Amino acid sequence: MNRKVLKTLNEVEHWLGSFLAMETNLIIGFDTETTSLDYLTQELVGISFCFNTNSCYIDIIDNPEKEGILDFLRNFFKYKKIDMLIGHNISYDLKVLGKYNIYPHPDCKLFCTQTAAHLINENLPKNLTFLAGKYLSINLKSWNKVKMYGWHSQEFYNYGTEDAESTYKLFQIQYPLLKLQNLTDLFFNVEMPFLKVKIDLETHGILIDKEKLDELKQEMIKIISDLKIKMCEAGDIEYWVETNLMGQKEMIISFNFNSSQQLVNLITNKLNLEIKEQTDNGNPSTSEKSLKQINGQHPFIDLLLQYKKATKLSNAFVEPFHKFIDSDGRIRCSWQNTIAVTGRIICSNPNLLQLPRKNDLIEIPYEFRSCFIAPKGKKIVSMDYVGQELCWLAEVTQDQNLINTIKEGKDLHLTTAKTVFNLDIPDECLKINHPDYPMFKKKYKKQRHIGKNGINFPLIYGKSSYGIAKDFNITEEEAKRWIDSFFSLYPDVKKSIAACHKQIDETGEVTDWFGRKRRLLSDFPTETSTDISNKYRAYRQGFNFLVQSPSASQMKLAATNVKNLFDAWNKSNDNWEAKTILMIYDELVYEINEEYAEVSADFVRDEMEDCVKTSVPFTIEAGIGQNYAETKI
């Protein structure tokens, strides 16, 4: 490899310009080096390029010709002759360059070696160090080790250049593998365009109302305190109130509600309830899943479940949330699309996918979403797929009864409940737009809940009659009756599950609607208990993948189409200032100038409903508000 270190504008113009003078279109690997990972404070240290057997590192930080070099790079990246840019976690590098107004030409294709690795084998690590070692037999040094030599050291120049070289060489290996596995369409038409949405999510972020956050913190303290008092009274636990040195009243409890040992002793010896679930060590479990099995048998258990949800919310969001807020009042989560095997995008720092669900809010009337706000003059709009996974269940299985139920606009959960429990609901009243539907939904609320959380979704997730029986504290025979009733209503779903299991037996993998693969077990050599357990786990994961994975790809396509729509609006004379700020499973959330909020929802709905051509219709539920909570009303 012919390496160069470029420190002057003349050297940069000559080296990069020589490639632009070539007749052929260019496929270039590149990598950026920055002072930190923090978006607002990071600076560009340098950038490296690799083309065929030639590579370079451009030293930028503290360079007296920095502005001239950056100007040249702005023009260089826009050249139409650059057919493809290759990078590892390329969205990060493009995000860094975007801070300096450096953007590729709109027609330039992207190739992310991290994403390619995830599609080629989702079970292996995707970091560049691992991939370079596995495929190239190169031992890359770490950023922390070379940083100590200084930004302008030969060691750091070598480090930066090797990253670009390794990325370029990985592309040469990965591209044929993607073609061999028929993954190029998914890669270039779904995953790569979506990276631009990912960049928007990480750069724009979402505004936080700090005063509201402080109010919510105090509100949560009171909720937890009230729950403790109620639990003490329900469990006959001694407590008293003392005044501390600051003159504040404190509740003193002779019990630790976070102690599993004390809880087990109270539940089994004092409340005389049986805990059936066990921990890995064989001790009685006080997990949320375990407690749900005895929920309703004593008021203390109901309160304890609420307490666990409240403390989980407090520990995960309320207490640590301030540290995630940037200087401009926004939080910028990290978004990853190479972690979940289904292709779902994962959120961290903080993980907003763990925000409380509607069922949680019924038990704990605490709306954390209200601290996510739109700036003055703007609105937040939420666009949510209705029953997305059940629609994909219908598409994947092609069960005509399920397809018709969706096309007729019926409540899928109430429809299942009617069949399982022989409810006296006329068929037409199962339609959500029927005037009598709300009455029947309210009347059979409990049965509908079972239809949703005890039958429809558990079957997608591969739960057995044993698992459903444990969750709802019923006999396994009754759980089996629920399942049989569901399959009598939708017989082709059962056939599809069986076909999935057969595919796993024969090949050890399954392929979803978009071509994404899930590599499970390659063979089952013996029928020992462990092998059977692994096989059944593979069965559960396999069919669940066939439903969840296309849902993830659909969301990526929808978000990409919506971004393209926003880009067109934002370039128009009337600047809509529309930007995607959140993606929560089957929900897309954006911020927009308030005068366009209502009309924008109709356009976005069309993009989301029509992004994939299926035999099953997808519908979108819209919500508009000044804060995120208002969009969920």
C-alpha positions as CSV (number, residue, x, y, z in Angstrom):
1,M,0.0,0.0,0.0
2,N,1.4,3.4,-1.0
3,R,0.9,5.7,2.0
4,K,1.1,9.5,2.1
5,V,0.8,12.0,4.9
6,L,-0.7,15.3,3.6
7,K,-0.2,18.5,5.5
8,T,-0.6,21.3,3.0
9,L,-3.4,22.4,0.7
10,N,-1.2,21.9,-2.3
11,E,-0.4,18.3,-1.3
12,V,-4.1,17.6,-0.7
13,E,-5.2,19.1,-4.1
14,H,-2.5,17.1,-5.9
15,W,-3.1,13.7,-4.2
16,L,-6.9,13.8,-4.4
17,G,-7.1,15.6,-7.6
18,S,-5.1,13.0,-9.4
19,F,-7.8,10.5,-8.8
20,L,-10.5,12.8,-10.0
21,A,-8.6,13.1,-13.3
22,M,-9.1,9.4,-13.9
23,E,-11.6,8.2,-16.5
24,T,-13.2,5.6,-14.2
25,N,-15.8,6.3,-11.4
26,L,-14.2,6.1,-8.0
27,I,-14.9,3.8,-5.1
28,I,-13.1,5.3,-2.1
29,G,-12.7,4.2,1.5
30,F,-12.4,6.9,4.1
31,D,-12.3,7.4,7.9
32,T,-12.3,10.4,10.2
33,E,-10.5,11.0,13.5
34,T,-12.0,13.3,16.1
35,T,-11.1,14.7,19.5
36,S,-14.0,12.9,21.2
37,L,-17.3,11.2,20.6
38,D,-19.4,14.1,21.9
39,Y,-21.2,15.7,18.9
40,L,-21.3,19.3,20.1
41,T,-17.7,19.6,21.3
42,Q,-15.8,17.2,19.0
43,E,-13.3,18.5,16.5
44,L,-12.0,16.9,13.3
45,V,-8.4,15.8,13.9
46,G,-7.8,14.3,10.4
47,I,-9.3,12.3,7.6
48,S,-7.8,9.3,5.7
49,F,-8.6,7.9,2.2
50,C,-7.9,4.7,0.4
51,F,-8.2,4.0,-3.3
52,N,-6.9,0.7,-4.7
53,T,-3.3,0.5,-3.5
54,N,-3.0,4.1,-2.5
55,S,-3.8,5.7,0.8
56,C,-3.3,9.0,2.6
57,Y,-3.9,10.7,5.9
58,I,-4.7,14.4,5.9
59,D,-3.6,16.2,9.1
60,I,-6.3,18.9,9.8
61,I,-6.3,19.9,13.5
62,D,-4.1,22.9,14.3
63,N,-3.2,23.1,10.6
64,P,-2.6,26.7,9.4
65,E,-4.2,25.8,6.1
66,K,-7.2,24.1,7.7
67,E,-9.9,26.2,6.2
68,G,-8.5,25.9,2.7
69,I,-8.3,22.1,3.1
70,L,-11.9,21.9,4.3
71,D,-13.0,24.0,1.4
72,F,-11.3,21.6,-1.0
73,L,-12.9,18.6,0.8
74,R,-16.4,20.2,0.5
75,N,-16.0,20.3,-3.3
76,F,-14.2,16.9,-3.5
77,F,-17.0,15.0,-1.7
78,K,-19.6,16.5,-4.1
79,Y,-17.9,15.3,-7.3
80,K,-20.2,13.0,-9.3
81,K,-17.3,10.9,-10.2
82,I,-17.2,9.5,-6.7
83,D,-19.6,6.6,-7.2
84,M,-19.3,5.0,-3.7
85,L,-17.9,6.0,-0.3
86,I,-16.9,3.2,2.0
87,G,-16.7,3.6,5.8
88,H,-17.0,1.6,9.0
89,N,-19.9,2.9,10.9
90,I,-20.0,5.4,8.1
91,S,-22.9,7.4,9.6
92,Y,-20.5,8.6,12.3
93,D,-18.0,9.9,9.8
94,L,-20.7,11.6,7.7
95,K,-22.1,13.1,10.9
96,V,-18.6,14.5,11.7
97,L,-18.2,15.9,8.2
98,G,-21.7,17.4,8.3
99,K,-20.5,19.7,11.2
100,Y,-18.1,21.3,8.6
101,N,-20.7,21.4,5.9
102,I,-19.1,18.6,4.0
103,Y,-21.6,16.4,2.3
104,P,-21.4,13.7,-0.5
105,H,-23.2,14.1,-3.8
106,P,-26.8,12.9,-3.4
107,D,-26.2,10.2,-6.0
108,C,-23.2,8.8,-4.3
109,K,-23.8,5.3,-2.9
110,L,-22.7,4.5,0.6
111,F,-21.1,1.2,1.8
112,C,-21.0,0.7,5.6
113,T,-18.7,-2.3,6.4
114,Q,-20.3,-2.5,9.9
115,T,-23.8,-2.9,8.5
116,A,-22.5,-5.3,5.9
117,A,-21.0,-7.5,8.6
118,H,-24.3,-7.5,10.4
119,L,-26.2,-8.8,7.4
120,I,-23.5,-11.3,6.5
121,N,-23.5,-12.9,9.9
122,E,-25.5,-11.2,12.7
123,N,-24.0,-13.5,15.3
124,L,-20.4,-12.2,15.0
125,P,-18.9,-9.0,16.4
126,K,-19.0,-6.0,14.0
127,N,-16.2,-3.8,15.3
128,L,-13.5,-3.0,12.9
129,T,-10.7,-4.5,15.1
130,F,-12.5,-7.9,15.0
131,L,-13.3,-7.8,11.3
132,A,-9.8,-6.7,10.3
133,G,-8.4,-9.6,12.3
134,K,-10.8,-12.2,11.0
135,Y,-10.9,-11.3,7.3
136,L,-7.6,-9.4,6.8
137,S,-5.3,-10.9,9.5
138,I,-4.5,-7.3,10.6
139,N,-4.0,-6.4,14.2
140,L,-5.3,-2.8,14.5
141,K,-4.2,-0.6,17.3
142,S,-6.7,1.1,19.6
143,W,-7.5,4.9,19.6
144,N,-6.6,5.2,23.2
145,K,-3.1,3.7,22.7
146,V,-2.1,5.9,19.7
147,K,-3.6,9.1,21.1
148,M,-0.9,9.2,23.7
149,Y,1.7,9.8,21.0
150,G,-0.1,13.0,19.9
151,W,-2.3,14.1,16.9
152,H,0.7,14.8,14.7
153,S,2.8,11.7,15.5
154,Q,3.6,9.1,12.9
155,E,1.9,6.5,15.1
156,F,-1.3,8.4,14.9
157,Y,-1.0,8.9,11.1
158,N,-0.5,5.2,10.7
159,Y,-3.5,4.4,12.9
160,G,-5.8,6.7,10.9
161,T,-4.5,5.4,7.5
162,E,-4.9,1.8,8.5
163,D,-8.5,2.3,9.4
164,A,-9.3,3.6,5.9
165,E,-7.2,0.8,4.3
166,S,-8.9,-1.9,6.3
167,T,-12.3,-0.6,5.5
168,Y,-11.5,-0.5,1.8
169,K,-10.2,-4.1,1.9
170,L,-13.2,-5.3,3.9
171,F,-15.5,-3.9,1.1
172,Q,-13.7,-6.1,-1.4
173,I,-14.5,-9.1,0.6
174,Q,-18.0,-8.2,1.8
175,Y,-19.5,-7.0,-1.4
176,P,-19.2,-10.5,-3.1
177,L,-20.6,-12.1,0.1
178,L,-23.6,-9.8,0.1
179,K,-24.3,-10.8,-3.6
180,L,-23.8,-14.5,-2.8
181,Q,-26.4,-14.3,0.0
182,N,-28.8,-12.2,-2.1
183,L,-28.5,-9.3,0.4
184,T,-27.6,-6.4,-1.9
185,D,-31.2,-5.2,-2.4
186,L,-31.7,-5.0,1.4
187,F,-28.3,-3.5,1.9
188,F,-28.4,-0.7,-0.8
189,N,-32.2,0.0,-0.9
190,V,-33.1,-0.2,2.8
191,E,-30.0,-0.1,5.1
192,M,-27.8,2.4,3.4
193,P,-30.5,5.1,2.7
194,F,-31.6,4.8,6.3
195,L,-28.2,5.9,7.6
196,K,-29.1,9.5,6.6
197,V,-32.1,9.2,9.0
198,K,-29.8,7.9,11.7
199,I,-27.6,10.9,11.2
200,D,-30.6,13.2,11.6
201,L,-31.7,11.5,14.8
202,E,-28.2,11.8,16.3
203,T,-27.5,15.4,15.3
204,H,-30.9,17.1,15.8
205,G,-32.0,15.3,19.0
206,I,-35.1,16.3,21.0
207,L,-35.6,19.3,23.2
208,I,-36.2,18.8,27.0
209,D,-38.2,20.9,29.4
210,K,-35.8,21.0,32.3
211,E,-38.3,22.6,34.7
212,K,-40.9,20.0,33.8
213,L,-38.2,17.3,34.4
214,D,-37.6,18.7,37.9
215,E,-41.4,18.7,38.5
216,L,-41.6,15.1,37.4
217,K,-38.7,14.1,39.6
218,Q,-40.6,15.5,42.7
219,E,-43.8,13.8,41.5
220,M,-42.0,10.5,41.2
221,I,-40.6,10.8,44.7
222,K,-44.2,11.3,46.0
223,I,-45.5,8.4,44.0
224,I,-42.8,6.0,45.4
225,S,-43.3,7.4,48.9
226,D,-47.1,6.9,48.7
227,L,-46.6,3.3,47.4
228,K,-44.3,2.5,50.3
229,I,-47.0,3.7,52.8
230,K,-49.7,1.6,51.0
231,M,-47.4,-1.4,50.9
232,C,-46.6,-1.0,54.6
233,E,-50.3,-0.9,55.4
234,A,-51.2,-3.8,53.1
235,G,-48.3,-6.0,54.4
236,D,-48.7,-4.9,58.1
237,I,-45.2,-3.5,58.1
238,E,-44.1,-1.1,60.8
239,Y,-43.1,2.5,59.7
240,W,-42.9,5.9,61.4
241,V,-42.1,9.5,60.5
242,E,-39.1,11.5,61.9
243,T,-37.9,15.0,61.4
244,N,-34.2,15.2,60.3
245,L,-31.7,17.9,61.1
246,M,-32.8,20.0,58.2
247,G,-36.4,20.1,59.6
248,Q,-37.6,17.8,56.8
249,K,-39.9,14.8,57.6
250,E,-38.6,11.4,56.7
251,M,-40.4,8.1,56.6
252,I,-38.5,5.3,58.4
253,I,-39.5,1.7,57.4
254,S,-38.5,-1.4,59.1
255,F,-38.4,-3.2,55.8
256,N,-36.3,-3.1,52.5
257,F,-38.7,-3.4,49.5
258,N,-35.6,-3.9,47.3
259,S,-34.4,-6.9,49.2
260,S,-35.4,-10.2,47.5
261,Q,-34.8,-12.1,50.7
262,Q,-37.1,-10.0,52.8
263,L,-39.8,-9.9,50.1
264,V,-39.7,-13.7,49.8
265,N,-40.0,-14.1,53.6
266,L,-43.0,-11.7,53.7
267,I,-44.8,-13.2,50.7
268,T,-44.4,-16.8,51.7
269,N,-44.5,-16.7,55.5
270,K,-46.7,-13.7,56.2
271,L,-49.0,-13.5,53.2
272,N,-49.0,-17.3,52.7
273,L,-48.6,-17.1,48.9
274,E,-46.6,-19.5,46.8
275,I,-43.8,-18.2,44.6
276,K,-43.4,-20.6,41.7
277,E,-40.6,-18.9,39.7
278,Q,-37.0,-19.5,40.8
279,T,-33.8,-17.6,40.2
280,D,-30.8,-19.2,38.5
281,N,-29.6,-20.1,42.0
282,G,-32.8,-22.0,42.7
283,N,-34.2,-19.4,45.1
284,P,-37.7,-18.0,44.9
285,S,-37.9,-15.2,42.4
286,T,-39.4,-11.7,43.1
287,S,-39.0,-10.5,39.5
288,E,-41.9,-8.7,37.8
289,K,-42.6,-11.9,35.8
290,S,-42.8,-14.0,38.9
291,L,-45.0,-11.6,40.8
292,K,-47.4,-11.4,37.9
293,Q,-48.3,-15.0,38.5
294,I,-49.6,-14.2,42.0
295,N,-51.0,-10.8,41.1
296,G,-54.5,-10.3,42.4
297,Q,-54.1,-12.7,45.3
298,H,-53.2,-10.0,47.8
299,P,-53.2,-6.1,47.6
300,F,-49.6,-6.1,48.6
301,I,-48.5,-7.9,45.4
302,D,-50.4,-5.4,43.2
303,L,-48.8,-2.5,45.0
304,L,-45.3,-4.1,44.8
305,L,-45.6,-4.5,41.1
306,Q,-46.5,-0.8,40.8
307,Y,-43.5,0.0,43.1
308,K,-41.2,-2.0,40.9
309,K,-42.3,-0.2,37.8
310,A,-42.1,3.2,39.5
311,T,-38.5,2.6,40.8
312,K,-37.4,1.2,37.4
313,L,-38.7,4.3,35.7
314,S,-37.0,6.5,38.3
315,N,-33.7,4.7,38.1
316,A,-33.7,4.5,34.3
317,F,-34.9,8.0,33.4
318,V,-35.9,10.4,36.2
319,E,-32.7,10.3,38.3
320,P,-30.0,10.1,35.6
321,F,-31.7,12.1,32.8
322,H,-30.1,15.5,33.4
323,K,-26.7,14.2,32.6
324,F,-27.8,13.3,29.0
325,I,-29.0,16.9,28.3
326,D,-26.5,18.9,26.0
327,S,-25.7,22.5,26.4
328,D,-28.5,23.5,23.9
329,G,-31.1,21.7,26.0
330,R,-31.5,18.7,23.7
331,I,-30.7,15.1,24.3
332,R,-28.9,13.2,21.5
333,C,-29.3,9.5,21.9
334,S,-27.0,7.0,20.3
335,W,-28.8,4.9,17.6
336,Q,-27.5,1.5,16.5
337,N,-28.7,-0.6,13.6
338,T,-26.2,-3.4,13.9
339,I,-27.2,-4.9,17.3
340,A,-30.7,-6.3,17.1
341,V,-30.7,-9.5,15.0
342,T,-34.2,-8.4,13.6
343,G,-32.8,-5.2,12.2
344,R,-34.6,-3.0,14.7
345,I,-32.8,0.2,15.5
346,I,-31.5,0.3,19.1
347,C,-31.4,3.4,21.3
348,S,-29.0,4.2,24.2
349,N,-27.7,7.0,26.3
350,P,-30.6,7.1,27.2
351,N,-32.6,4.2,25.9
352,L,-36.0,5.8,25.1
353,L,-37.3,2.5,23.9
354,Q,-37.9,1.7,27.6
355,L,-40.3,4.6,28.1
356,P,-43.4,3.4,30.0
357,R,-46.2,1.9,27.9
358,K,-49.9,2.7,28.2
359,N,-50.6,-0.2,30.5
360,D,-47.9,1.1,32.9
361,L,-49.5,4.5,32.9
362,I,-52.9,3.1,34.0
363,E,-51.2,1.7,37.1
364,I,-48.8,4.7,37.6
365,P,-50.4,8.0,36.2
366,Y,-47.0,9.5,35.5
367,E,-46.3,10.8,32.0
368,F,-42.5,11.1,31.5
369,R,-43.1,12.0,27.8
370,S,-44.4,15.4,28.8
371,C,-40.8,16.7,29.3
372,F,-40.0,16.1,25.6
373,I,-41.1,19.3,24.0
374,A,-41.2,21.2,20.8
375,P,-39.5,24.6,20.6
376,K,-41.6,27.8,20.4
377,G,-43.5,27.9,17.1
378,K,-43.2,24.2,16.5
379,K,-45.2,21.0,17.2
380,I,-44.3,17.4,17.8
381,V,-46.1,14.9,15.5
382,S,-46.2,11.2,16.2
383,M,-47.1,8.7,13.5
384,D,-47.7,5.2,14.7
385,Y,-48.3,2.0,12.7
386,V,-51.5,0.3,14.0
387,G,-51.0,-3.4,14.8
388,Q,-47.9,-3.5,12.6
389,E,-46.6,-6.9,13.7
390,L,-50.1,-8.5,13.4
391,C,-50.3,-7.0,9.9
392,W,-47.0,-8.6,9.1
393,L,-48.2,-11.9,10.6
394,A,-51.0,-11.8,8.1
395,E,-48.6,-10.9,5.2
396,V,-46.1,-13.6,6.1
397,T,-48.6,-16.4,6.6
398,Q,-51.1,-15.2,4.0
399,D,-53.9,-16.4,6.2
400,Q,-57.0,-15.2,4.4
401,N,-59.1,-14.9,7.5
402,L,-56.5,-12.7,9.2
403,I,-56.1,-10.6,6.1
404,N,-59.8,-10.1,5.8
405,T,-60.1,-9.2,9.5
406,I,-57.5,-6.5,8.9
407,K,-59.0,-5.3,5.6
408,E,-62.5,-5.0,7.2
409,G,-61.0,-2.8,9.9
410,K,-61.8,-5.1,12.8
411,D,-60.2,-5.0,16.2
412,L,-57.8,-8.0,16.0
413,H,-57.6,-8.5,19.8
414,L,-61.3,-8.3,20.4
415,T,-61.9,-10.7,17.4
416,T,-59.6,-13.3,19.0
417,A,-61.3,-12.8,22.4
418,K,-64.7,-13.3,20.8
419,T,-63.6,-16.7,19.4
420,V,-61.8,-17.9,22.5
421,F,-64.5,-16.8,25.0
422,N,-67.6,-17.1,22.8
423,L,-68.5,-13.4,23.4
424,D,-71.9,-12.1,22.3
425,I,-70.5,-9.5,19.9
426,P,-72.1,-9.1,16.4
427,D,-69.4,-9.4,13.7
428,E,-70.0,-5.8,12.4
429,C,-69.5,-4.4,15.9
430,L,-65.9,-5.7,15.8
431,K,-65.1,-3.0,13.3
432,I,-63.4,-0.1,14.9
433,N,-65.5,2.5,13.1
434,H,-68.8,0.9,14.2
435,P,-70.8,3.1,16.7
436,D,-71.2,0.2,19.1
437,Y,-67.6,-0.9,19.0
438,P,-66.4,1.3,22.0
439,M,-69.2,-0.2,24.1
440,F,-68.2,-3.8,23.4
441,K,-64.5,-2.9,23.8
442,K,-65.2,-1.5,27.3
443,K,-67.6,-4.3,28.3
444,Y,-65.0,-7.0,27.4
445,K,-61.9,-5.1,28.4
446,K,-60.5,-8.1,30.3
447,Q,-61.1,-10.6,27.6
448,R,-59.6,-8.2,25.0
449,H,-56.5,-7.9,27.1
450,I,-56.1,-11.7,27.1
451,G,-56.7,-11.7,23.4
452,K,-53.9,-9.2,22.9
453,N,-51.3,-10.2,25.6
454,G,-52.3,-13.8,26.2
455,I,-52.8,-15.0,22.7
456,N,-52.1,-12.8,19.7
457,F,-48.7,-11.5,20.7
458,P,-47.4,-14.5,22.7
459,L,-48.0,-16.7,19.6
460,I,-45.9,-14.3,17.5
461,Y,-43.2,-14.5,20.1
462,G,-43.4,-18.3,20.1
463,K,-44.8,-18.8,23.6
464,S,-46.1,-22.3,24.5
465,S,-49.2,-23.2,26.4
466,Y,-46.9,-23.7,29.4
467,G,-45.6,-20.1,29.2
468,I,-49.0,-18.6,28.7
469,A,-50.4,-20.6,31.6
470,K,-47.7,-19.3,33.9
471,D,-48.2,-15.7,32.8
472,F,-52.0,-15.8,33.4
473,N,-52.0,-18.2,36.3
474,I,-54.3,-20.7,34.5
475,T,-54.0,-24.4,33.8
476,E,-51.9,-25.5,30.8
477,E,-55.1,-27.2,29.4
478,E,-56.9,-23.8,29.4
479,A,-53.9,-22.1,27.7
480,K,-53.9,-24.8,25.1
481,R,-57.6,-24.2,24.5
482,W,-56.8,-20.5,23.9
483,I,-54.1,-21.5,21.4
484,D,-56.3,-24.0,19.6
485,S,-59.1,-21.5,19.3
486,F,-56.7,-19.0,17.7
487,F,-55.5,-21.5,15.2
488,S,-59.1,-22.6,14.4
489,L,-59.7,-18.9,13.5
490,Y,-56.4,-18.5,11.6
491,P,-55.4,-22.0,10.4
492,D,-52.7,-20.8,7.9
493,V,-50.8,-19.2,10.8
494,K,-50.3,-22.7,12.3
495,K,-49.2,-24.0,8.9
496,S,-46.6,-21.2,8.5
497,I,-45.2,-21.8,12.0
498,A,-44.8,-25.5,11.1
499,A,-43.1,-24.6,7.8
500,C,-40.7,-22.3,9.7
501,H,-39.8,-25.1,12.0
502,K,-39.2,-27.4,9.1
503,Q,-36.9,-24.8,7.5
504,I,-34.9,-24.5,10.7
505,D,-34.6,-28.3,10.9
506,E,-33.3,-28.5,7.3
507,T,-31.0,-25.4,7.0
508,G,-30.6,-23.9,10.5
509,E,-31.8,-20.5,9.3
510,V,-34.8,-18.5,8.1
511,T,-35.1,-15.6,5.6
512,D,-37.6,-12.8,6.0
513,W,-39.8,-10.9,3.5
514,F,-36.9,-8.5,2.7
515,G,-34.2,-11.1,2.4
516,R,-32.7,-10.6,5.9
517,K,-31.4,-13.9,7.3
518,R,-31.4,-15.2,10.9
519,R,-28.9,-17.9,11.4
520,L,-30.0,-20.2,14.2
521,L,-29.0,-23.9,14.7
522,S,-27.4,-25.8,11.9
523,D,-28.3,-29.2,13.2
524,F,-29.6,-31.2,16.2
525,P,-27.3,-34.1,16.6
526,T,-29.0,-35.8,19.6
527,E,-32.4,-35.6,21.3
528,T,-31.0,-34.7,24.7
529,S,-32.9,-32.2,26.9
530,T,-30.4,-29.5,26.0
531,D,-30.6,-30.1,22.3
532,I,-34.4,-30.0,22.5
533,S,-34.3,-26.8,24.5
534,N,-32.0,-25.2,21.9
535,K,-34.2,-26.5,19.1
536,Y,-37.4,-25.0,20.6
537,R,-35.6,-21.8,21.3
538,A,-34.6,-21.6,17.7
539,Y,-38.2,-22.3,16.7
540,R,-39.5,-19.4,18.8
541,Q,-36.8,-17.0,17.6
542,G,-37.2,-18.1,14.0
543,F,-40.9,-17.4,13.6
544,N,-40.7,-14.3,15.7
545,F,-38.0,-13.1,13.4
546,L,-40.2,-13.6,10.3
547,V,-42.7,-11.1,11.8
548,Q,-40.5,-8.6,13.6
549,S,-37.7,-8.3,11.0
550,P,-39.9,-7.0,8.1
551,S,-41.5,-4.7,10.6
552,A,-38.1,-3.2,11.3
553,S,-37.2,-2.9,7.6
554,Q,-40.6,-1.3,6.9
555,M,-39.9,1.3,9.5
556,K,-36.5,2.1,8.0
557,L,-38.0,2.5,4.5
558,A,-40.8,4.7,5.9
559,A,-38.4,6.9,7.8
560,T,-36.2,7.2,4.7
561,N,-39.1,8.2,2.5
562,V,-40.3,10.7,5.1
563,K,-36.8,12.2,5.4
564,N,-36.7,12.7,1.6
565,L,-40.1,14.4,1.9
566,F,-38.8,16.6,4.7
567,D,-35.7,17.5,2.7
568,A,-37.9,18.7,-0.2
569,W,-40.1,20.7,2.1
570,N,-37.2,22.3,3.9
571,K,-35.6,23.4,0.6
572,S,-38.8,25.0,-0.6
573,N,-39.5,28.7,-0.2
574,D,-41.8,28.0,2.8
575,N,-39.3,26.3,5.1
576,W,-41.3,23.7,7.1
577,E,-38.2,23.0,9.3
578,A,-39.3,19.3,9.5
579,K,-37.0,16.9,11.2
580,T,-37.3,13.3,12.5
581,I,-36.4,13.3,16.2
582,L,-37.4,9.8,17.5
583,M,-38.1,6.3,16.3
584,I,-39.8,4.1,18.9
585,Y,-40.4,0.6,17.5
586,D,-43.4,1.1,15.1
587,E,-43.6,4.9,15.7
588,L,-42.0,7.8,14.0
589,V,-41.8,11.2,15.7
590,Y,-40.9,14.5,14.1
591,E,-40.7,18.2,14.9
592,I,-42.2,20.8,12.5
593,N,-43.3,24.4,12.2
594,E,-46.7,24.5,13.8
595,E,-48.5,26.0,10.8
596,Y,-47.7,22.8,8.8
597,A,-48.3,20.2,11.5
598,E,-51.8,19.2,10.5
599,V,-51.3,19.0,6.8
600,S,-47.9,17.3,7.1
601,A,-49.5,14.3,8.9
602,D,-51.5,13.4,5.8
603,F,-48.4,13.5,3.6
604,V,-46.3,11.5,6.1
605,R,-49.2,9.0,6.5
606,D,-49.1,8.3,2.8
607,E,-45.4,7.7,2.8
608,M,-45.6,5.3,5.7
609,E,-48.6,3.4,4.5
610,D,-47.3,3.0,0.9
611,C,-43.5,2.4,1.5
612,V,-44.0,-1.4,1.1
613,K,-46.3,-3.0,-1.5
614,T,-48.1,-5.8,0.4
615,S,-51.4,-7.6,0.2
616,V,-52.2,-6.4,3.7
617,P,-53.1,-2.7,4.3
618,F,-51.1,-0.8,6.9
619,T,-52.7,2.1,8.7
620,I,-51.2,5.0,10.6
621,E,-52.5,6.7,13.8
622,A,-51.4,10.4,14.1
623,G,-51.0,12.6,17.2
624,I,-50.0,16.2,17.4
625,G,-48.9,18.2,20.5
626,Q,-46.7,20.7,22.1
627,N,-45.0,17.9,23.9
628,Y,-44.6,14.2,23.2
629,A,-47.2,13.1,25.8
630,E,-49.9,15.2,24.1
631,T,-49.4,13.2,20.9
632,K,-50.4,10.0,22.7
633,I,-53.8,11.2,24.0
